[in-house]
Amino acid sequence: MKQSIQILALAIAAMVAMTSPAAAAESALIGGGAIGAALTIIGAGYGIGRIGSAAVESMARQPEAAGNIQTAMIIAAALIEGVTLFALIVCIGGNGAPFPAH
């Protein structure tokens, strides 16, 4: 857990360091979308890593159930990937701006 927090802090520090003053003057919401996208990717990677770790450990303990465990792992990873894609579209595409009223 401590290593995860260190990686998260490093990712946030890198995003803040890469933000240019010109982009900040253009719009205050641009950095928010980038930070949201970074956190989304970090969270998805962490979640899929945990699923894979638990699946491999379960397969080692019960080799006869390896097929069922692998199927469940792939389905769970696909669901996480879908939610991650949606979150990235919201973070980067929407960029925090409200939709225009028609």
TIRO-2110 file (N, C-alpha, C; in Angstrom, 1 decimal):
// TIRO-2110
0.8, -1.2, 0.0, N, 1, A
0.0, 0.0, 0.0, CA, 1, A
0.9, 1.2, 0.0, C, 1, A
2.0, 1.2, 0.8, N, 2, A
2.9, 2.4, 0.8, CA, 2, A
3.5, 2.6, -0.5, C, 2, A
3.8, 1.6, -1.3, N, 3, A
4.4, 1.8, -2.6, CA, 3, A
3.4, 2.4, -3.6, C, 3, A
2.1, 2.0, -3.4, N, 4, A
1.1, 2.5, -4.3, CA, 4, A
0.9, 4.0, -4.1, C, 4, A
1.0, 4.4, -2.8, N, 5, A
0.8, 5.8, -2.5, CA, 5, A
2.0, 6.6, -3.1, C, 5, A
3.2, 6.0, -3.0, N, 6, A
4.4, 6.7, -3.5, CA, 6, A
4.3, 6.8, -5.0, C, 6, A
3.8, 5.8, -5.7, N, 7, A
3.7, 5.9, -7.2, CA, 7, A
2.6, 6.9, -7.6, C, 7, A
1.5, 7.0, -6.8, N, 8, A
0.5, 8.0, -7.1, CA, 8, A
1.0, 9.4, -6.9, C, 8, A
1.7, 9.6, -5.8, N, 9, A
2.3, 10.9, -5.6, CA, 9, A
3.3, 11.3, -6.6, C, 9, A
4.1, 10.4, -7.1, N, 10, A
5.0, 10.6, -8.2, CA, 10, A
4.3, 11.0, -9.5, C, 10, A
3.2, 10.3, -9.8, N, 11, A
2.5, 10.5, -11.0, CA, 11, A
1.8, 11.9, -11.0, C, 11, A
1.3, 12.3, -9.8, N, 12, A
0.7, 13.6, -9.7, CA, 12, A
1.8, 14.7, -9.8, C, 12, A
2.9, 14.5, -9.2, N, 13, A
4.0, 15.5, -9.3, CA, 13, A
4.5, 15.6, -10.7, C, 13, A
4.6, 14.5, -11.4, N, 14, A
5.0, 14.6, -12.8, CA, 14, A
4.0, 15.4, -13.7, C, 14, A
2.7, 15.2, -13.4, N, 15, A
1.7, 15.9, -14.2, CA, 15, A
1.7, 17.4, -13.9, C, 15, A
2.0, 17.7, -12.6, N, 16, A
2.0, 19.1, -12.2, CA, 16, A
3.3, 19.8, -12.9, C, 16, A
4.4, 19.0, -12.9, N, 17, A
5.6, 19.6, -13.4, CA, 17, A
5.5, 19.8, -14.9, C, 17, A
4.8, 18.9, -15.6, N, 18, A
4.6, 19.1, -17.1, CA, 18, A
3.6, 20.1, -17.5, C, 18, A
2.8, 20.6, -16.6, N, 19, A
1.9, 21.6, -17.0, CA, 19, A
2.6, 22.9, -17.2, C, 19, A
2.3, 23.5, -18.4, N, 20, A
3.0, 24.7, -18.8, CA, 20, A
2.2, 25.9, -18.3, C, 20, A
2.9, 27.0, -18.0, N, 21, A
2.1, 28.3, -17.7, CA, 21, A
1.2, 28.8, -18.7, C, 21, A
1.6, 28.5, -20.0, N, 22, A
0.7, 29.0, -21.1, CA, 22, A
-0.6, 28.2, -21.1, C, 22, A
-0.6, 27.0, -20.8, N, 23, A
-1.8, 26.2, -20.8, CA, 23, A
-2.6, 26.6, -19.6, C, 23, A
-2.0, 27.0, -18.5, N, 24, A
-2.7, 27.4, -17.3, CA, 24, A
-3.4, 28.7, -17.6, C, 24, A
-2.8, 29.6, -18.3, N, 25, A
-3.4, 30.9, -18.6, CA, 25, A
-4.6, 30.7, -19.6, C, 25, A
-4.5, 29.7, -20.4, N, 26, A
-5.5, 29.5, -21.4, CA, 26, A
-6.8, 29.0, -20.8, C, 26, A
-6.7, 28.1, -19.9, N, 27, A
-7.9, 27.6, -19.2, CA, 27, A
-7.4, 26.8, -17.9, C, 27, A
-8.1, 27.0, -16.9, N, 28, A
-7.8, 26.4, -15.6, CA, 28, A
-8.2, 24.9, -15.6, C, 28, A
-9.1, 24.5, -16.5, N, 29, A
-9.7, 23.2, -16.5, CA, 29, A
-8.9, 22.2, -17.3, C, 29, A
-7.9, 22.6, -18.1, N, 30, A
-7.1, 21.7, -18.9, CA, 30, A
-6.3, 20.8, -18.0, C, 30, A
-5.7, 21.3, -17.0, N, 31, A
-4.9, 20.4, -16.1, CA, 31, A
-5.8, 19.5, -15.3, C, 31, A
-7.0, 19.9, -15.0, N, 32, A
-7.9, 19.0, -14.3, CA, 32, A
-8.3, 17.7, -15.1, C, 32, A
-8.5, 17.9, -16.4, N, 33, A
-8.7, 16.7, -17.2, CA, 33, A
-7.6, 15.8, -17.3, C, 33, A
-6.3, 16.4, -17.4, N, 34, A
-5.1, 15.5, -17.5, CA, 34, A
-4.9, 14.8, -16.2, C, 34, A
-5.1, 15.5, -15.1, N, 35, A
-4.9, 14.8, -13.8, CA, 35, A
-6.0, 13.7, -13.6, C, 35, A
-7.2, 14.0, -14.0, N, 36, A
-8.3, 13.0, -13.9, CA, 36, A
-8.0, 11.8, -14.8, C, 36, A
-7.4, 12.0, -16.0, N, 37, A
-7.1, 10.9, -16.8, CA, 37, A
-5.9, 10.1, -16.2, C, 37, A
-4.9, 10.8, -15.7, N, 38, A
-3.8, 10.1, -15.1, CA, 38, A
-4.3, 9.2, -13.9, C, 38, A
-5.1, 9.8, -13.1, N, 39, A
-5.6, 9.0, -11.9, CA, 39, A
-6.5, 7.8, -12.4, C, 39, A
-7.2, 8.0, -13.5, N, 40, A
-8.0, 6.9, -14.0, CA, 40, A
-7.2, 5.8, -14.5, C, 40, A
-6.1, 6.1, -15.2, N, 41, A
-5.2, 5.0, -15.7, CA, 41, A
-4.5, 4.3, -14.5, C, 41, A
-4.0, 5.1, -13.6, N, 42, A
-3.4, 4.5, -12.4, CA, 42, A
-4.3, 3.6, -11.7, C, 42, A
-5.5, 4.0, -11.5, N, 43, A
-6.5, 3.2, -10.8, CA, 43, A
-6.8, 1.9, -11.5, C, 43, A
-7.0, 2.0, -12.8, N, 44, A
-7.3, 0.8, -13.6, CA, 44, A
-6.1, -0.1, -13.6, C, 44, A
-4.9, 0.4, -13.8, N, 45, A
-3.8, -0.5, -13.7, CA, 45, A
-3.6, -1.2, -12.4, C, 45, A
-3.9, -0.5, -11.3, N, 46, A
-3.8, -1.1, -10.0, CA, 46, A
-4.9, -2.1, -9.8, C, 46, A
-6.1, -1.8, -10.3, N, 47, A
-7.2, -2.8, -10.1, CA, 47, A
-7.0, -4.1, -10.9, C, 47, A
-6.5, -3.9, -12.2, N, 48, A
-6.3, -5.1, -13.0, CA, 48, A
-5.1, -5.9, -12.5, C, 48, A
-4.1, -5.2, -12.0, N, 49, A
-3.0, -5.9, -11.4, CA, 49, A
-3.4, -6.7, -10.2, C, 49, A
-4.3, -6.2, -9.3, N, 50, A
-4.8, -6.9, -8.2, CA, 50, A
-5.6, -8.1, -8.6, C, 50, A
-6.4, -8.0, -9.7, N, 51, A
-7.2, -9.1, -10.2, CA, 51, A
-6.3, -10.2, -10.7, C, 51, A
-5.3, -9.8, -11.4, N, 52, A
-4.4, -10.8, -12.0, CA, 52, A
-3.6, -11.5, -10.9, C, 52, A
-3.2, -10.8, -9.9, N, 53, A
-2.5, -11.4, -8.7, CA, 53, A
-3.3, -12.4, -8.0, C, 53, A
-4.5, -11.9, -7.7, N, 54, A
-5.4, -12.8, -7.0, CA, 54, A
-5.8, -14.1, -7.8, C, 54, A
-6.0, -13.9, -9.1, N, 55, A
-6.3, -15.0, -10.0, CA, 55, A
-5.2, -16.0, -10.0, C, 55, A
-3.9, -15.6, -10.2, N, 56, A
-2.8, -16.5, -10.2, CA, 56, A
-2.6, -17.2, -8.9, C, 56, A
-2.8, -16.5, -7.8, N, 57, A
-2.7, -17.2, -6.5, CA, 57, A
-3.8, -18.2, -6.3, C, 57, A
-5.0, -17.9, -6.8, N, 58, A
-6.1, -18.8, -6.7, CA, 58, A
-5.9, -20.1, -7.6, C, 58, A
-5.3, -19.8, -8.8, N, 59, A
-5.0, -21.0, -9.7, CA, 59, A
-3.9, -21.9, -9.1, C, 59, A
-3.0, -21.3, -8.4, N, 60, A
-2.0, -22.1, -7.7, CA, 60, A
-2.5, -22.9, -6.6, C, 60, A
-3.5, -22.4, -5.9, N, 61, A
-4.1, -23.1, -4.8, CA, 61, A
-5.1, -24.2, -5.3, C, 61, A
-5.8, -23.9, -6.4, N, 62, A
-6.8, -24.9, -6.9, CA, 62, A
-6.6, -25.0, -8.4, C, 62, A
-5.7, -25.8, -8.8, N, 63, A
-5.4, -25.9, -10.3, CA, 63, A
-6.6, -26.5, -11.1, C, 63, A
-7.5, -27.2, -10.4, N, 64, A
-8.6, -27.8, -11.1, CA, 64, A
-9.7, -26.7, -11.5, C, 64, A
-9.6, -25.6, -10.8, N, 65, A
-10.6, -24.5, -11.1, CA, 65, A
-9.9, -23.4, -11.9, C, 65, A
-8.8, -23.7, -12.5, N, 66, A
-8.1, -22.6, -13.2, CA, 66, A
-8.8, -22.0, -14.4, C, 66, A
-9.6, -22.9, -15.1, N, 67, A
-10.4, -22.4, -16.3, CA, 67, A
-11.4, -21.4, -15.9, C, 67, A
-12.2, -21.7, -14.8, N, 68, A
-13.2, -20.8, -14.3, CA, 68, A
-12.7, -19.5, -13.8, C, 68, A
-11.5, -19.6, -13.1, N, 69, A
-10.9, -18.5, -12.5, CA, 69, A
-10.4, -17.5, -13.6, C, 69, A
-9.8, -18.1, -14.6, N, 70, A
-9.3, -17.3, -15.7, CA, 70, A
-10.4, -16.6, -16.5, C, 70, A
-11.5, -17.3, -16.7, N, 71, A
-12.7, -16.7, -17.3, CA, 71, A
-13.2, -15.5, -16.5, C, 71, A
-13.4, -15.7, -15.2, N, 72, A
-13.8, -14.6, -14.4, CA, 72, A
-12.9, -13.5, -14.3, C, 72, A
-11.6, -13.7, -14.4, N, 73, A
-10.6, -12.7, -14.4, CA, 73, A
-10.6, -11.9, -15.6, C, 73, A
-10.8, -12.5, -16.8, N, 74, A
-10.8, -11.8, -18.0, CA, 74, A
-12.1, -10.9, -18.1, C, 74, A
-13.2, -11.4, -17.6, N, 75, A
-14.5, -10.7, -17.6, CA, 75, A
-14.3, -9.4, -16.7, C, 75, A
-13.8, -9.6, -15.6, N, 76, A
-13.6, -8.5, -14.6, CA, 76, A
-12.6, -7.5, -15.2, C, 76, A
-11.6, -7.9, -15.8, N, 77, A
-10.6, -7.0, -16.4, CA, 77, A
-11.2, -6.2, -17.6, C, 77, A
-12.1, -6.9, -18.4, N, 78, A
-12.8, -6.2, -19.5, CA, 78, A
-13.7, -5.1, -18.9, C, 78, A
-14.4, -5.4, -17.9, N, 79, A
-15.3, -4.4, -17.3, CA, 79, A
-14.6, -3.2, -16.8, C, 79, A
-13.4, -3.5, -16.1, N, 80, A
-12.6, -2.3, -15.7, CA, 80, A
-12.1, -1.5, -16.8, C, 80, A
-11.7, -2.2, -17.9, N, 81, A
-11.2, -1.5, -19.1, CA, 81, A
-12.4, -0.6, -19.7, C, 81, A
-13.6, -1.1, -19.7, N, 82, A
-14.7, -0.3, -20.2, CA, 82, A
-15.0, 0.9, -19.4, C, 82, A
-15.0, 0.8, -18.1, N, 83, A
-15.2, 1.9, -17.3, CA, 83, A
-14.1, 2.9, -17.4, C, 83, A
-12.9, 2.4, -17.5, N, 84, A
-11.7, 3.3, -17.7, CA, 84, A
-11.8, 4.1, -19.0, C, 84, A
-12.2, 3.5, -20.1, N, 85, A
-12.4, 4.2, -21.3, CA, 85, A
-13.4, 5.3, -21.2, C, 85, A
-14.5, 5.0, -20.6, N, 86, A
-15.6, 6.0, -20.4, CA, 86, A
-15.1, 7.1, -19.5, C, 86, A
-14.3, 6.8, -18.5, N, 87, A
-13.8, 7.9, -17.6, CA, 87, A
-12.8, 8.7, -18.4, C, 87, A
-12.0, 8.1, -19.2, N, 88, A
-11.0, 8.9, -20.0, CA, 88, A
-11.7, 9.8, -21.0, C, 88, A
-12.8, 9.4, -21.6, N, 89, A
-13.6, 10.2, -22.5, CA, 89, A
-14.1, 11.4, -21.7, C, 89, A
-14.6, 11.2, -20.5, N, 90, A
-15.2, 12.2, -19.7, CA, 90, A
-14.1, 13.2, -19.3, C, 90, A
-13.0, 12.7, -18.9, N, 91, A
-11.9, 13.6, -18.4, CA, 91, A
-11.3, 14.4, -19.5, C, 91, A
-10.9, 13.8, -20.6, N, 92, A
-10.2, 14.5, -21.7, CA, 92, A
-11.2, 15.1, -22.7, C, 92, A
-12.2, 14.4, -23.1, N, 93, A
-13.1, 15.0, -24.1, CA, 93, A
-13.9, 16.1, -23.5, C, 93, A
-14.5, 15.9, -22.4, N, 94, A
-15.4, 16.9, -21.8, CA, 94, A
-14.5, 18.0, -21.1, C, 94, A
-13.4, 17.7, -20.6, N, 95, A
-12.5, 18.6, -20.0, CA, 95, A
-13.1, 19.5, -18.9, C, 95, A
-14.1, 19.0, -18.3, N, 96, A
-14.8, 19.7, -17.2, CA, 96, A
-15.7, 20.8, -17.6, C, 96, A
-15.8, 21.0, -18.9, N, 97, A
-16.7, 22.1, -19.4, CA, 97, A
-18.2, 21.5, -19.4, C, 97, A
-19.1, 22.3, -19.1, N, 98, A
-20.5, 21.9, -19.2, CA, 98, A
-21.0, 21.8, -20.7, C, 98, A
-21.9, 20.9, -20.9, N, 99, A
-22.4, 20.8, -22.3, CA, 99, A
-23.2, 22.0, -22.6, C, 99, A
-23.1, 22.4, -23.9, N, 100, A
-23.9, 23.6, -24.3, CA, 100, A
-25.4, 23.4, -24.3, C, 100, A
-26.1, 24.3, -23.9, N, 101, A
-27.6, 24.2, -23.9, CA, 101, A
-28.1, 24.5, -25.3, C, 101, A
-29.1, 23.8, -25.8, N, 102, A
-29.6, 24.0, -27.1, CA, 102, A
-31.0, 24.7, -27.0, C, 102, A
END
